[in-house]
């Protein structure tokens, strides 16, 4: 079975901290934006992971602009708007725009097409949005949280557009609450669901096994193993 994953970790105030916690690259090439980092895979025209930080002070007044556009830092050229047109799929954010409202630059960066992945509309506007909202709510309680997000591809995945943008069968998120020393993971199918988020909870270690990506490689090995193997409730 051919598997591929993208993960996104949300990066904020202190870039050096975020860089120290970035996932390892497995298939992709690391690209650093000002407010988040990705590992981009040309074959799939999307990242294998994105990395950013959410926290109590990460939110601001910037308004959503919907300025979807190509990513100038992708040397091989990122996906294009025409790839999604008429495809039936949403341009689904990996780093959520609502996490990037701290200022106009962060908001604008979140609309690079390198941060998009083809998502079923009922998934993107439903349970995926519910999970993104839940993480922001957790950040108000736990403060600094590092989030890794990405797709998982299995054999038989389809593509859209001239550039053959791959459509993931699943997506994952891995969340590390620093002060609470807790980790929680999710794997969700790329389809609508009215189920509770708890149905899709998995250990971060399980995500790593499925995606072949070391999500928090700079943590002390003993701490990393303990947190990533846990199935906690936030």
C-alpha positions in Angstrom: 0.0 0.0 0.0 1.4 3.3 -1.0 0.9 5.8 1.8 1.6 9.5 2.0 0.8 12.1 4.6 1.0 15.8 5.0 1.2 17.4 8.3 0.9 20.8 9.4 2.3 22.4 12.5 1.1 25.9 13.4 4.0 28.2 14.1 3.8 31.6 15.7 5.7 34.1 17.9 9.1 32.5 18.3 10.1 30.9 15.0 13.2 29.3 16.5 11.0 27.3 18.9 8.8 26.2 16.0 11.8 25.2 13.9 13.1 23.0 16.8 9.8 21.1 16.9 9.2 20.7 13.1 8.5 17.2 11.9 11.1 15.3 9.9 10.8 15.4 6.1 9.9 12.1 4.5 8.9 12.7 0.9 8.9 16.5 0.7 11.1 19.7 0.6 10.9 22.1 3.5 9.5 25.6 2.6 9.5 28.2 5.3 6.9 31.0 5.3 6.9 33.7 8.0 4.1 32.2 10.0 4.2 28.5 9.2 6.4 25.9 7.6 5.5 23.1 5.1 7.2 20.1 3.6 6.0 20.2 0.0 5.8 17.1 -2.3 5.7 17.9 -6.0 4.2 14.6 -6.9 1.1 15.3 -4.9 1.1 19.1 -5.4 0.6 19.7 -1.7 2.7 19.3 1.5 3.4 16.2 3.4 3.1 18.3 6.5 2.5 21.9 7.7 3.6 23.2 11.0 2.3 26.2 13.1 1.5 27.4 16.6 -1.8 28.4 18.2 -1.9 30.2 21.5 -4.0 32.7 23.5 -2.1 35.6 22.0 -2.0 34.3 18.5 -5.4 35.7 17.4 -6.0 39.2 16.0 -8.2 41.4 13.9 -7.2 40.4 10.4 -10.1 39.5 8.2 -10.4 36.6 5.7 -9.5 37.8 2.2 -9.9 34.6 0.1 -6.9 35.5 -2.0 -6.1 32.0 -3.2 -2.9 32.1 -5.3 0.2 30.1 -6.3 3.0 29.9 -3.7 6.0 31.9 -5.0 8.4 29.8 -2.8 7.6 26.5 -4.6 10.3 26.3 -7.2 8.5 23.5 -9.1 5.3 25.6 -9.2 2.4 24.8 -6.8 -1.1 23.8 -7.7 -3.2 26.4 -9.6 -6.7 27.7 -9.2 -7.7 26.0 -12.4 -6.9 22.6 -10.9 -9.8 23.0 -8.4 -12.3 24.7 -10.8 -15.2 22.4 -11.5 -13.6 19.5 -9.6 -16.3 19.2 -6.9 -13.7 19.6 -4.2 -13.0 22.5 -1.8 -9.6 24.2 -1.5 -9.2 22.9 2.0 -6.8 24.7 4.3 -4.2 22.6 6.1 -3.1 25.6 8.2 -6.6 27.2 9.0 -7.2 30.8 8.0 -8.9 31.4 11.3 -5.6 30.4 13.1 -3.8 33.1 11.0 -5.9 36.2 11.8 -3.1 37.7 13.9 -2.2 40.1 11.1 -2.7 40.6 7.4 0.6 38.9 6.4 -0.3 35.7 8.2 -3.8 35.7 6.8 -2.5 36.2 3.3 0.1 33.4 3.6 -2.6 31.0 4.6 -4.2 31.3 1.1 -1.2 30.0 -0.8 -2.3 27.0 -2.9 0.6 25.0 -1.4 -1.5 25.1 1.9 -4.5 23.6 0.2 -5.7 20.1 -0.3 -8.8 18.8 -2.2 -11.4 18.2 0.4 -15.0 16.9 0.2 -17.2 20.0 0.8 -19.2 18.2 3.5 -15.9 17.3 5.2 -14.3 20.7 4.9 -17.3 22.6 6.0 -18.3 20.1 8.6 -16.3 17.9 10.9 -12.9 19.3 9.7 -14.1 22.8 10.7 -15.3 21.4 13.9 -11.9 20.0 14.7 -10.1 23.2 13.8 -12.5 25.2 16.1 -12.0 22.7 18.9 -8.2 23.2 18.7 -8.6 27.0 19.0 -10.8 26.5 22.0 -8.2 24.2 23.6 -5.5 26.9 23.0 -7.5 29.3 25.2 -7.3 26.8 28.0 -3.8 25.3 27.4 -2.1 28.3 25.7 0.7 27.3 23.3 -0.1 24.4 21.1 1.8 23.0 18.2 -0.3 21.4 15.5 0.7 19.1 12.7 -1.8 18.5 9.9 -1.7 16.5 6.8 -3.4 14.2 4.3 -2.9 10.4 4.1 -2.9 8.8 0.7 -3.6 5.2 0.0 -3.5 3.0 -3.1 -6.1 4.1 -5.7 -6.2 7.8 -4.8 -7.7 10.1 -7.5 -6.4 13.4 -8.9 -7.9 16.6 -10.1 -6.9 19.3 -12.6 -4.1 19.6 -15.2 -1.4 19.4 -12.5 -2.9 16.1 -11.1 -3.4 17.4 -7.6 -3.8 14.2 -5.4 -7.1 13.7 -3.4 -6.4 12.2 0.0 -8.5 9.5 1.4 -7.8 10.7 5.0 -6.4 13.6 7.0 -4.6 13.7 10.3 -3.9 16.3 13.0 -1.4 15.9 15.8 -1.6 18.4 18.7 1.0 19.1 21.4 0.0 21.2 24.4 3.3 22.3 25.8 2.4 23.5 29.3 0.0 20.6 29.9 2.5 18.1 28.4 -0.3 16.4 26.5 -0.6 15.1 22.9 -3.7 14.1 21.0 -4.1 12.9 17.5 -6.9 12.4 15.0 -7.3 10.6 11.7 -10.5 11.4 9.7 -11.8 10.2 6.4 -12.2 12.8 3.6 -16.0 12.6 3.8 -18.8 14.2 5.7 -19.6 12.9 9.2 -21.9 13.8 12.1 -20.0 11.6 14.6 -18.3 13.0 17.6 -14.6 13.9 17.2 -13.7 11.2 19.8 -14.5 8.6 17.2 -11.5 9.6 15.3 -9.0 10.0 18.1 -5.8 8.1 17.8 -2.3 8.3 19.5 0.3 10.5 17.9 2.4 7.3 17.7 -0.2 5.7 15.5 -0.1 8.6 13.2 3.6 8.3 12.9 3.4 4.6 12.1 0.9 5.3 9.4 2.6 8.2 7.8 6.3 7.3 8.4 6.9 10.9 9.6 8.6 11.7 13.0 6.2 14.5 14.1 8.1 15.9 17.1 11.7 14.7 16.6 13.4 17.2 18.8 11.7 16.2 22.1 13.6 14.1 24.6 13.1 10.5 23.5 11.7 9.4 26.8 9.2 12.3 26.9 8.4 11.8 23.2 7.6 8.1 23.5 5.4 8.6 26.6 3.4 11.5 25.2 3.0 10.0 21.7 1.8 6.7 22.9 -0.9 8.2 25.2 -4.6 8.4 24.5 -5.6 11.4 26.7 -8.7 13.6 26.9 -8.2 17.3 26.6 
